[in-house]
Amino acid sequence: MALRTDDISINTLIGLGSAISGDVHGNGFVRIDGDIDGNFETDGKVIIGEKSRIRGNVTAKSAIICGLIIGDVTAEESIHLCSTSMVIGDVITRSLEIEDHVVINGYCISIDSEDYQDRVKKRLDEKAIRSKAIHT
């Protein structure tokens, strides 16, 4: 059983200098200052620090990104991209805030509708099919 208290206190911290290889599933509010080589998912908020590097997809309720992500970022509520952030992949959310000097190599998709989860799933399925068709 997962313990989830609130979206104010950080439940999990991956510190600077830490490196994780493999998918990570967090619970609640997570702060990442280290490196992850794999997908990251939480049912709460995530802050990705300035020196953090993630090679994989990031999924959260909301995200503040200040580091490097090579993969798609999906956050139902909101995504804030700091001036030090770089995303090599698609950004999918209801609300997107981008500071100056952000680098994005992918699509920015804003979905403001009742069927958010269905539309995100459809978008990711279409991307997977296109990717598979290109590589075969």
DSSP file with accessible surface (Angstrom, degrees, kcal/mol):
  #  RESIDUE AA STRUCTURE BP1 BP2  ACC     N-H-->O    O-->H-N    N-H-->O    O-->H-N    TCO  KAPPA ALPHA  PHI   PSI    X-CA   Y-CA   Z-CA
    1    1 A M              0   0  241      0, 0.0     2,-0.3     0, 0.0     0, 0.0   0.000 360.0 360.0 360.0 129.6    0.0    0.0    0.0
    2    2 A A        -     0   0   74      1,-0.0     2,-0.6     2,-0.0    25,-0.0  -0.593 360.0-138.4 -83.8 139.2    1.4    3.4   -1.0
    3    3 A L        +     0   0  136     -2,-0.3     2,-0.5    24,-0.0    24,-0.0  -0.866  27.6 170.7 -98.5 118.3    1.6    6.2    1.5
    4    4 A R        +     0   0   88     -2,-0.6     3,-0.1     1,-0.1    24,-0.1  -0.971   7.0 165.1-130.8 117.2    0.6    9.5    0.0
    5    5 A T        -     0   0   89     -2,-0.5     2,-0.3     1,-0.3    -1,-0.1   0.903  56.1 -42.9 -99.5 -55.5    0.2   12.4    2.3
    6    6 A D        -     0   0   59      3,-0.2    23,-0.6    23,-0.0    -1,-0.3  -0.934  44.3-104.5-161.8-179.3    0.1   15.7    0.3
    7    7 A D  S    S+     0   0   28     -2,-0.3     3,-0.1    21,-0.1    21,-0.0   0.046 106.9  65.6-106.8  23.3    1.7   17.6   -2.5
    8    8 A I  S    S+     0   0  140      1,-0.1     2,-0.3    21,-0.1    -1,-0.1   0.761  89.6  61.8-108.2 -45.9    3.6   20.0   -0.3
    9    9 A S  S    S-     0   0   62      1,-0.1    20,-0.5     2,-0.0     2,-0.4  -0.668  88.5-116.9 -86.6 136.5    6.1   17.7    1.5
   10   10 A I        -     0   0   83     -2,-0.3    20,-0.2     1,-0.2     3,-0.1  -0.587  28.0-175.0 -73.6 122.3    8.7   15.9   -0.6
   11   11 A N  S    S+     0   0   56     18,-2.7     2,-0.4    -2,-0.4    19,-0.2   0.791  70.0  26.5 -85.4 -34.0    8.1   12.2   -0.3
   12   12 A T  E     -a   30   0A  55     17,-1.6    19,-2.5     2,-0.0     2,-0.4  -0.998  61.8-170.1-136.8 137.9   11.1   11.1   -2.3
   13   13 A L  E     -a   31   0A 111     -2,-0.4     2,-0.7    17,-0.2    19,-0.2  -0.992   7.6-167.1-129.7 123.8   14.5   12.7   -3.1
   14   14 A I  E     -a   32   0A  14     17,-2.6    19,-3.6    -2,-0.4    20,-1.0  -0.942  33.1-141.9-107.1 105.9   17.0   11.4   -5.6
   15   15 A G    >   -     0   0   23     -2,-0.7     3,-2.2    18,-0.2    20,-0.2  -0.149  20.7 -81.6 -76.9 162.8   20.1   13.4   -4.7
   16   16 A L  T 3  S+     0   0  121      1,-0.3    18,-0.2    18,-0.1    -1,-0.2  -0.335 118.5  27.2 -57.3 132.2   22.8   15.1   -6.7
   17   17 A G  T 3  S+     0   0   78     16,-0.4    -1,-0.3     1,-0.4     2,-0.2   0.238  92.7 122.7  93.6 -12.8   25.4   12.4   -7.7
   18   18 A S    <   -     0   0   52     -3,-2.2    17,-2.8     2,-0.0     2,-0.4  -0.570  41.9-166.8 -79.7 146.9   22.9    9.6   -7.6
   19   19 A A  E     -j   35   0B  84     -2,-0.2     2,-0.4    15,-0.2    17,-0.2  -0.994   4.0-171.0-137.7 128.6   22.4    7.5  -10.7
   20   20 A I  E     -j   36   0B  62     15,-2.4    17,-3.1    -2,-0.4     2,-0.6  -0.975   7.7-161.3-121.8 131.5   19.6    5.0  -11.3
   21   21 A S  E     +j   37   0B 108     -2,-0.4     2,-0.2    15,-0.2    17,-0.2  -0.960  62.0  33.7-112.3 115.1   19.4    2.6  -14.2
   22   22 A G  S    S-     0   0   31     15,-2.5    15,-0.1    -2,-0.6     2,-0.1  -0.561 100.2 -44.7 127.5 167.5   15.9    1.3  -14.8
   23   23 A D        -     0   0   97     -2,-0.2     2,-0.4    15,-0.1    17,-0.2  -0.416  51.1-153.3 -71.1 143.9   12.4    2.6  -14.5
   24   24 A V  E     -b   40   0A  25     15,-3.0    17,-2.2    -2,-0.1     2,-0.5  -0.979   8.8-167.8-123.4 129.6   11.4    4.5  -11.3
   25   25 A H  E     -b   41   0A 136     -2,-0.4    17,-0.2    15,-0.2     2,-0.2  -0.966  15.3-173.6-117.6 112.6    7.9    4.7   -9.8
   26   26 A G  E     -b   42   0A  19     15,-3.5    17,-0.5    -2,-0.5     2,-0.4  -0.502  16.7-135.6 -99.6 172.1    7.6    7.4   -7.2
   27   27 A N        -     0   0   32     15,-0.2   -16,-0.1    -2,-0.2     2,-0.1  -0.992  62.5 -27.0-131.4 124.6    4.7    8.2   -4.9
   28   28 A G  S    S+     0   0    0     -2,-0.4    16,-0.7   -17,-0.1     2,-0.4  -0.399 117.0   6.1  76.1-148.3    3.6   11.7   -4.2
   29   29 A F  S    S-     0   0   25    -23,-0.6   -18,-2.7   -20,-0.5   -17,-1.6  -0.570  72.0-175.6 -79.1 124.7    5.9   14.7   -4.4
   30   30 A V  E     -ac  12  46A   0     15,-2.5    17,-2.2    -2,-0.4     2,-0.4  -0.952  15.9-161.1-126.2 140.0    9.3   13.8   -5.8
   31   31 A R  E     -ac  13  47A  80    -19,-2.5   -17,-2.6    -2,-0.4     2,-0.5  -0.985   9.3-166.2-118.7 130.6   12.5   15.9   -6.3
   32   32 A I  E     +ac  14  48A   0     15,-3.2    17,-3.6    -2,-0.4    20,-0.2  -0.967  26.9 151.9-120.1 120.1   15.2   14.6   -8.7
   33   33 A D        +     0   0   33    -19,-3.6   -16,-0.4    -2,-0.5   -18,-0.2   0.418  64.2  65.2-117.8  -7.3   18.7   16.1   -8.7
   34   34 A G  S    S-     0   0    1    -20,-1.0    19,-0.9   -18,-0.2     2,-0.4  -0.082  91.2 -80.4 -98.9-159.5   20.5   12.9   -9.9
   35   35 A D  E     -jk  19  53B  39    -17,-2.8   -15,-2.4    17,-0.2     2,-0.4  -0.874  31.9-168.7-113.3 141.6   20.4   10.9  -13.1
   36   36 A I  E     -jk  20  54B   4     17,-2.3    19,-2.7    -2,-0.4     2,-0.8  -0.997  10.3-166.5-129.8 126.5   17.9    8.4  -14.3
   37   37 A D  E    S+jk  21  55B  72    -17,-3.1   -15,-2.5    -2,-0.4     2,-0.3  -0.817  71.9  40.2-108.0  83.9   18.4    6.1  -17.3
   38   38 A G  S    S-     0   0   11     17,-0.8   -15,-0.1    -2,-0.8    17,-0.1  -0.883 101.3 -51.5 158.0 174.4   14.8    4.8  -17.6
   39   39 A N        -     0   0   65     -2,-0.3   -15,-3.0    17,-0.2     2,-0.4  -0.455  45.7-152.3 -75.9 149.3   11.3    6.1  -17.4
   40   40 A F  E     +bd  24  58A   2     17,-3.0    19,-2.2   -17,-0.2     2,-0.3  -0.982  16.6 174.0-124.5 136.4   10.1    8.0  -14.3
   41   41 A E  E     +bd  25  59A  95    -17,-2.2   -15,-3.5    -2,-0.4     2,-0.3  -1.000   5.7 165.0-144.1 137.4    6.5    8.1  -13.0
   42   42 A T  E     -b   26   0A   7     17,-2.0   -15,-0.2    -2,-0.3    19,-0.1  -0.983  36.2-137.8-144.0 154.6    4.7    9.5  -10.0
   43   43 A D  S    S+     0   0   83    -17,-0.5     2,-0.1    -2,-0.3   -14,-0.1   0.396  91.3  44.0 -90.9   4.8    1.1   10.2   -9.1
   44   44 A G  S    S-     0   0    0    -16,-0.7    17,-2.6     1,-0.2    18,-0.8  -0.293 104.5 -48.5-122.4-152.1    2.1   13.6   -7.6
   45   45 A K  E     - e   0  62A  75     16,-0.2   -15,-2.5    15,-0.2     2,-0.4  -0.496  45.9-159.2 -85.9 156.6    4.3   16.5   -8.4
   46   46 A V  E     -ce  30  63A   1     16,-1.7    18,-2.2   -17,-0.2     2,-0.5  -0.998   9.3-162.0-137.7 139.2    7.9   16.3   -9.6
   47   47 A I  E     -ce  31  64A  32    -17,-2.2   -15,-3.2    -2,-0.4     2,-0.7  -0.995   9.3-161.0-115.2 124.6   10.8   18.8   -9.5
   48   48 A I  E     -ce  32  65A   0     16,-3.0    18,-2.5    -2,-0.5    19,-0.5  -0.931  22.7-132.2-108.6 111.6   13.7   17.9  -11.8
   49   49 A G    >   -     0   0    1    -17,-3.6     3,-1.4    -2,-0.7    19,-0.2  -0.048  20.2-102.7 -66.2 166.3   16.8   19.9  -10.8
   50   50 A E  T 3  S+     0   0  128      1,-0.3    18,-0.1    17,-0.1    -1,-0.1   0.803 120.4  41.4 -59.7 -34.9   19.1   21.9  -12.9
   51   51 A K  T 3  S+     0   0  146     16,-0.1    -1,-0.3   -18,-0.0     2,-0.2   0.409  91.6 114.1 -97.2   3.9   21.9   19.2  -12.9
   52   52 A S    <   -     0   0    1     -3,-1.4    16,-2.4   -20,-0.2     2,-0.4  -0.475  45.9-166.0 -77.7 145.6   19.5   16.3  -13.4
   53   53 A R  E     -kl  35  68B 140    -19,-0.9   -17,-2.3    14,-0.2     2,-0.5  -0.994   4.7-175.6-133.8 127.7   19.6   14.2  -16.5
   54   54 A I  E     -kl  36  69B   2     14,-2.5    16,-3.0    -2,-0.4     2,-0.7  -0.987  12.1-168.1-126.1 125.6   16.8   11.7  -17.4
   55   55 A R  E     +kl  37  70B 150    -19,-2.7   -17,-0.8    -2,-0.5     2,-0.3  -0.846  66.8  47.4-110.5  89.8   16.9    9.5  -20.4
   56   56 A G  S    S-     0   0   11     14,-1.0     2,-0.2    -2,-0.7   -17,-0.2  -0.895  97.0 -56.2 160.8 174.2   13.3    8.2  -20.5
   57   57 A N        -     0   0   67     -2,-0.3   -17,-3.0    14,-0.2     2,-0.5  -0.530  42.9-148.0 -80.0 146.8    9.8    9.4  -20.4
   58   58 A V  E     -df  40  73A   1     14,-2.9    16,-2.9   -19,-0.2     2,-0.4  -0.967  15.7-179.4-118.0 127.6    8.5   11.4  -17.4
   59   59 A T  E     +df  41  74A  54    -19,-2.2   -17,-2.0    -2,-0.5     2,-0.3  -0.996  18.1 137.0-129.8 128.4    4.9   11.2  -16.2
   60   60 A A  E     - f   0  75A   9     14,-2.2    16,-1.0    -2,-0.4   -15,-0.2  -0.946  62.3-105.8-155.5 173.0    3.5   13.1  -13.2
   61   61 A K  E    S-     0   0A  53    -17,-2.6    16,-2.8     1,-0.3    17,-0.8   0.912 106.7  -8.5 -72.1 -44.2    0.5   15.1  -12.1
   62   62 A S  E    S-ef  45  78A  12    -18,-0.8   -16,-1.7    15,-0.2     2,-0.4  -0.979  72.7-156.3-148.6 156.5    2.6   18.3  -12.5
   63   63 A A  E     -ef  46  79A   2     15,-2.0    17,-2.5    -2,-0.3     2,-0.5  -0.998  16.6-164.1-142.4 140.1    6.2   19.0  -13.2
   64   64 A I  E     -ef  47  80A  72    -18,-2.2   -16,-3.0    -2,-0.4     2,-0.5  -0.994  24.9-166.8-115.9 118.7    8.9   21.7  -12.8
   65   65 A I  E     +ef  48  81A   0     15,-3.1    17,-3.1    -2,-0.5    20,-0.3  -0.934  29.7 151.5-117.4 124.0   11.8   20.9  -15.1
   66   66 A C        +     0   0   22    -18,-2.5   -17,-0.2    -2,-0.5    -1,-0.1   0.408  64.1  54.9-122.7  -6.8   15.2   22.6  -14.8
   67   67 A G  S    S-     0   0    3    -19,-0.5    19,-2.1    18,-0.1     2,-0.4  -0.172  94.3 -62.9-111.1-154.6   17.4   19.8  -16.2
   68   68 A L  E     -lm  53  86B  49    -16,-2.4   -14,-2.5    17,-0.2     2,-0.4  -0.822  40.2-178.7-103.5 131.0   17.8   17.6  -19.3
   69   69 A I  E     -lm  54  87B   0     17,-2.6    19,-3.0    -2,-0.4     2,-0.8  -0.994  12.8-168.7-129.1 123.8   15.2   15.1  -20.4
   70   70 A I  E     +lm  55  88B  78    -16,-3.0   -14,-1.0    -2,-0.4     2,-0.3  -0.878  69.3  44.0-107.3  91.5   15.6   12.9  -23.4
   71   71 A G  S    S-     0   0   13     17,-1.0     2,-0.2    -2,-0.8   -14,-0.2  -0.887  99.0 -52.9 156.2 176.9   12.1   11.5  -23.7
   72   72 A D        -     0   0   12     -2,-0.3   -14,-2.9    17,-0.2     2,-0.5  -0.533  40.6-149.0 -82.6 148.3    8.5   12.7  -23.5
   73   73 A V  E     +fg  58  91A   1     17,-2.9    19,-3.0   -16,-0.2     2,-0.4  -0.980  16.6 179.6-119.1 122.9    7.1   14.7  -20.6
   74   74 A T  E     +fg  59  92A  14    -16,-2.9   -14,-2.2    -2,-0.5     2,-0.3  -0.990   9.2 161.0-126.7 122.8    3.4   14.2  -19.7
   75   75 A A  E     -fg  60  93A   1     17,-2.2    19,-0.7    -2,-0.4    20,-0.3  -0.933  27.0-153.2-143.3 116.5    1.8   16.0  -16.7
   76   76 A E  E    S+     0   0A  67    -16,-1.0    18,-0.7    -2,-0.3   -14,-0.2   0.890  91.5  34.0 -59.8 -43.3   -2.0   16.3  -16.6
   77   77 A E  E    S-     0   0A  93    -16,-2.8    18,-0.3     1,-0.3     2,-0.3   0.976 123.2 -34.9 -80.1 -58.5   -2.1   19.5  -14.5
   78   78 A S  E     -f   62   0A  44    -17,-0.8   -15,-2.0    16,-0.2     2,-0.4  -0.993  37.5-149.0-163.9 158.2    0.9   21.6  -15.6
   79   79 A I  E     -fh  63  96A   2     16,-2.3    18,-2.5    -2,-0.3     2,-0.5  -0.999  10.4-166.6-134.2 132.1    4.5   21.8  -16.8
   80   80 A H  E     -fh  64  97A  37    -17,-2.5   -15,-3.1    -2,-0.4     2,-0.6  -0.986   7.4-158.9-118.0 121.8    6.9   24.6  -16.0
   81   81 A L  E     -fh  65  98A   0     16,-3.1    18,-2.5    -2,-0.5   -15,-0.2  -0.897  12.3-146.5-104.1 114.7   10.1   24.6  -18.0
   82   82 A C    >   -     0   0   16    -17,-3.1     3,-2.2    -2,-0.6   -18,-0.0  -0.324  29.9-102.7 -73.2 163.5   12.9   26.7  -16.4
   83   83 A S  T 3  S+     0   0   50      1,-0.3    -1,-0.1    19,-0.1   -17,-0.1   0.729 121.5  54.3 -62.6 -20.4   15.4   28.6  -18.4
   84   84 A T  T 3  S+     0   0   62    -19,-0.1    -1,-0.3    18,-0.1   -18,-0.1   0.421  88.8 109.6 -92.2   1.9   18.1   25.9  -17.8
   85   85 A S    <   -     0   0    3     -3,-2.2    18,-1.7   -20,-0.3     2,-0.3  -0.448  43.6-172.8 -86.1 153.7   15.9   23.0  -19.1
   86   86 A M  E     -mn  68 103B  76    -19,-2.1   -17,-2.6    16,-0.2     2,-0.5  -0.974   1.7-171.6-141.7 126.1   16.2   21.0  -22.3
   87   87 A V  E     -mn  69 104B   0     16,-2.7    18,-2.7    -2,-0.3     2,-0.9  -0.981   9.4-170.7-123.0 118.6   13.6   18.5  -23.5
   88   88 A I  E    S+m   70   0B  60    -19,-3.0   -17,-1.0    -2,-0.5     2,-0.3  -0.818  70.0  39.3-104.1  84.4   14.4   16.3  -26.4
   89   89 A G  S    S-     0   0    9     -2,-0.9    16,-0.2    16,-0.5   -17,-0.2  -0.931 100.0 -47.8 159.2-178.5   10.9   14.9  -26.8
   90   90 A D        -     0   0    6     -2,-0.3   -17,-2.9    16,-0.2     2,-0.5  -0.502  38.4-147.7 -84.0 151.2    7.2   15.9  -26.7
   91   91 A V  E     -gi  73 108A   1     16,-3.1    18,-3.5   -19,-0.2     2,-0.5  -0.984  18.5-178.0-119.6 119.1    5.6   17.9  -23.9
   92   92 A I  E     +gi  74 109A   0    -19,-3.0   -17,-2.2    -2,-0.5     2,-0.3  -0.979  22.7 118.0-126.0 124.0    2.0   17.0  -23.2
   93   93 A T  E     -gi  75 110A   1     16,-2.2    18,-2.2    -2,-0.5   -17,-0.2  -0.965  64.3-111.6-165.1 174.8   -0.1   18.9  -20.5
   94   94 A R  S    S+     0   0   70    -18,-0.7     2,-0.4   -19,-0.7   -16,-0.2   0.801 106.2  26.7 -85.2 -37.0   -3.1   21.0  -19.9
   95   95 A S        -     0   0   67    -18,-0.3   -16,-2.3   -20,-0.3     2,-0.4  -0.989  69.8-171.5-134.8 126.3   -1.1   24.1  -18.9
   96   96 A L  E     -h   79   0A  57     -2,-0.4     2,-0.4   -18,-0.2   -16,-0.2  -0.967   4.9-175.1-125.1 129.8    2.5   24.9  -20.1
   97   97 A E  E     -h   80   0A 118    -18,-2.5   -16,-3.1    -2,-0.4     2,-0.5  -0.993   8.2-172.7-123.5 126.7    4.8   27.7  -18.9
   98   98 A I  E     -h   81   0A  82     -2,-0.4   -16,-0.2   -18,-0.2     2,-0.1  -0.974   9.4-152.0-125.8 124.1    8.1   28.2  -20.6
   99   99 A E    >   -     0   0   76    -18,-2.5     3,-0.9    -2,-0.5   -17,-0.0  -0.340  41.4 -75.6 -80.4 171.2   10.9   30.6  -19.5
  100  100 A D  T 3  S+     0   0  125      1,-0.2    -1,-0.2    -2,-0.1     0, 0.0  -0.280 112.4  25.7 -64.2 151.7   13.3   32.2  -21.9
  101  101 A H  T 3  S+     0   0  167      1,-0.2    -1,-0.2    -3,-0.1     2,-0.2   0.566  80.3 148.7  72.9  13.6   16.2   30.1  -23.3
  102  102 A V    <   -     0   0   28     -3,-0.9     2,-0.5   -21,-0.1    -1,-0.2  -0.545  37.9-144.2 -74.8 142.4   14.4   26.8  -23.0
  103  103 A V  E     +n   86   0B  68    -18,-1.7   -16,-2.7    -2,-0.2     2,-0.4  -0.950  22.4 173.1-110.8 123.7   15.4   24.2  -25.6
  104  104 A I  E     -n   87   0B  48     -2,-0.5     2,-0.6   -18,-0.2   -16,-0.2  -0.995  14.1-176.1-129.1 125.5   12.6   21.8  -26.9
  105  105 A N        +     0   0  112    -18,-2.7   -16,-0.5    -2,-0.4     2,-0.3  -0.810  65.5  41.9-117.6  84.4   13.1   19.4  -29.7
  106  106 A G  S    S-     0   0   37     -2,-0.6     2,-0.3   -18,-0.2   -16,-0.2  -0.966  96.6 -49.7 167.0-170.3    9.6   17.9  -30.1
  107  107 A Y        -     0   0  149     -2,-0.3   -16,-3.1     2,-0.0     2,-0.6  -0.682  34.3-145.9 -93.2 145.8    6.0   18.8  -30.0
  108  108 A C  E     -i   91   0A  66     -2,-0.3     2,-0.5   -18,-0.2   -16,-0.2  -0.961  24.3-174.0-106.4 117.1    4.3   20.9  -27.3
  109  109 A I  E     -i   92   0A  40    -18,-3.5   -16,-2.2    -2,-0.6     2,-0.6  -0.956  11.8-166.8-121.9 121.0    0.7   19.6  -27.0
  110  110 A S  E     -i   93   0A  82     -2,-0.5     2,-0.6   -18,-0.2   -16,-0.2  -0.934   5.4-173.6-108.1 119.6   -1.9   21.3  -24.8
  111  111 A I        +     0   0    5    -18,-2.2     2,-0.6    -2,-0.6     5,-0.1  -0.943   8.7 172.7-116.5 108.6   -5.0   19.2  -24.1
  112  112 A D        +     0   0  133     -2,-0.6     2,-0.3     3,-0.0   -18,-0.1  -0.745  40.0 102.9-116.2  80.0   -7.7   21.0  -22.3
  113  113 A S  S >  S-     0   0   28     -2,-0.6     3,-0.8     1,-0.1    -2,-0.1  -0.967  79.3-104.9-152.2 169.1  -10.6   18.6  -22.3
  114  114 A E  T 3  S+     0   0  196     -2,-0.3     2,-0.4     1,-0.3     3,-0.3   0.832 115.2  56.2 -65.2 -35.1  -12.6   16.1  -20.2
  115  115 A D  T 3>  +     0   0   73      1,-0.2     4,-2.3     2,-0.1    -1,-0.3  -0.191  66.5 140.1 -95.9  44.9  -11.0   13.1  -22.0
  116  116 A Y  H <>  +     0   0    3     -3,-0.8     4,-2.5    -2,-0.4     5,-0.2   0.919  69.9  48.5 -53.3 -52.6   -7.4   14.1  -21.2
  117  117 A Q  H  > S+     0   0  112     -3,-0.3     4,-2.4     1,-0.2    -1,-0.2   0.904 112.1  49.1 -60.1 -42.0   -6.2   10.5  -20.5
  118  118 A D  H  > S+     0   0  114      1,-0.2     4,-2.4     2,-0.2    -1,-0.2   0.910 112.4  47.7 -64.4 -41.5   -7.8    9.1  -23.6
  119  119 A R  H  X S+     0   0  119     -4,-2.3     4,-2.3     2,-0.2    -2,-0.2   0.886 111.8  49.7 -69.5 -36.6   -6.3   11.8  -25.9
  120  120 A V  H  X S+     0   0    8     -4,-2.5     4,-2.7    -5,-0.2     5,-0.2   0.947 111.5  49.0 -65.6 -46.0   -2.8   11.4  -24.3
  121  121 A K  H  X S+     0   0  126     -4,-2.4     4,-2.5    -5,-0.2    -2,-0.2   0.929 111.6  49.4 -59.3 -43.8   -3.0    7.6  -24.8
  122  122 A K  H  X S+     0   0  132     -4,-2.4     4,-2.5     2,-0.2    -1,-0.2   0.927 111.5  49.3 -61.4 -44.0   -4.1    8.1  -28.5
  123  123 A R  H  X S+     0   0   37     -4,-2.3     4,-2.2     1,-0.2    -2,-0.2   0.930 112.9  45.9 -62.2 -45.9   -1.2   10.6  -29.1
  124  124 A L  H  X S+     0   0   57     -4,-2.7     4,-2.3     2,-0.2    -1,-0.2   0.885 111.9  51.9 -68.2 -35.7    1.4    8.3  -27.6
  125  125 A D  H  X S+     0   0   71     -4,-2.5     4,-2.4    -5,-0.2    -2,-0.2   0.926 109.7  49.4 -63.7 -44.0    0.0    5.3  -29.5
  126  126 A E  H  X S+     0   0   80     -4,-2.5     4,-2.5     1,-0.2    -2,-0.2   0.913 110.9  50.2 -61.6 -41.5    0.2    7.3  -32.8
  127  127 A K  H  X S+     0   0   59     -4,-2.2     4,-2.5     1,-0.2    -1,-0.2   0.917 110.4  49.7 -63.8 -41.9    3.8    8.3  -32.0
  128  128 A A  H  X S+     0   0   59     -4,-2.3     4,-2.4     2,-0.2    -2,-0.2   0.910 111.2  48.9 -64.4 -40.3    4.8    4.7  -31.3
  129  129 A I  H  X S+     0   0  121     -4,-2.4     4,-2.4     2,-0.2    -2,-0.2   0.934 112.5  47.6 -66.4 -44.4    3.2    3.5  -34.6
  130  130 A R  H  X S+     0   0  112     -4,-2.5     4,-2.1     1,-0.2    -2,-0.2   0.916 112.5  49.9 -60.9 -43.0    5.0    6.2  -36.6
  131  131 A S  H  X S+     0   0   51     -4,-2.5     4,-1.7     1,-0.2    -1,-0.2   0.918 111.3  48.1 -63.3 -42.2    8.3    5.4  -34.9
  132  132 A K  H  X S+     0   0  150     -4,-2.4     4,-0.7     1,-0.2    -1,-0.2   0.903 110.2  52.2 -66.1 -39.9    7.9    1.7  -35.6
  133  133 A A  H >< S+     0   0   67     -4,-2.4     3,-0.5     1,-0.2    -1,-0.2   0.876 109.2  50.4 -65.5 -35.3    7.0    2.4  -39.3
  134  134 A I  H 3< S+     0   0  132     -4,-2.1    -1,-0.2     1,-0.2    -2,-0.2   0.889 111.3  47.5 -69.6 -36.9   10.1    4.5  -39.7
  135  135 A H  H 3<        0   0  147     -4,-1.7    -1,-0.2    -5,-0.2    -2,-0.2   0.503 360.0 360.0 -86.8  -3.8   12.5    1.9  -38.2
  136  136 A T    <<        0   0  141     -4,-0.7    -3,-0.0    -3,-0.5    -4,-0.0  -0.544 360.0 360.0-108.0 360.0   11.1   -1.1  -40.2
